Amino acid sequence: MKNILLIESVQRKFTKRIPGMSGLNYYSRLRMLGLKSLELRRLHTDVLLVYRILFGRVRLNSNEINHTCAVTNTVRHTETAML
């Protein structure tokens, strides 16, 4: 988290130095410049990668991937509670 804040601070400082932007808060500066926060861009990139993986746009050898999937099924829990 510390590294994320440090990287984001670079964009904060840069956008603040643009003439006419110093009096605005960070998100107003981003909106006026047509930019997204670095956190939002990382999230967008992650979602795009997952989409590409799910729809076969990225070639992956499933044997080389170490993955876990935590799936909760609330319907099953509800049915069990009703019995």
N, C-alpha and C positions, 0 to 999 in steps of 0.2 A: 504494500500500500504506500509505503514511503517513496519508493521509486516512481510510482504513478503520480503522486502529488508533485514530486520534483520535476517530472517531465511536463506535467500540465502547467506548472508555474512558468516555464519557458514561454509557452504560448500566451499566458496571461500578461507577462511582462512585455512581450513583443507587441501584442495588440494595443497595449496601453500607450506605447510610444508613437503610434500612428497619429498624425495631427488631427485634432478634433475628437479623439477617442478617450483621452485621459480622464474626463469627468464622468464617463459611463461605467456601469458595472460590467463585469466580464461577459455575462450572457447577452447583454445588450450590444456590446462590441461585436461578439460573434454573430449575432443576428444581423447587424448592419453590414458586416463584412461577408455575409453569406457563408460562414464557417460553422463547423460543428466542434463540440469539445472533443478533446482527444479520447476521453472515456467513451463517448458516443460512437466515435469512429472505430475504436477497438471492438465495441459490442457489435456494430454493424458488420465488421469484417469476420467476427466469430460466427455470427448467424449465417452469413453468406457461405462460409466454409462448410458449416453443417449442412446447409441446403445442397451444396455441390456434392458433398459426400453421399447424402441420402438419395440423390437423383442420378448418381453414377457419373457425375461430371469430373470427378477426381478419381484417378486410379489408385486404389489402395489394396495391398495384400493383407487380407484380414488376419492371416497368421502372424503378421508382424505387429499387430496392434494389440496393446494391452489395455483393455477397456472394462469398465464396470458400469452397470446401469442400475440405478436405484429406482424401481417402479413401485408406486404404491397404488393399490386398487381399493379405493374407498367404498366401492359397491360391495365388495366381498366383506369388508369390515362391517358394513351396515347390515348385510344379510346375516352375518354371524351374530351380531348383537341382537337381532330380532328373534333368533332361535332360542 
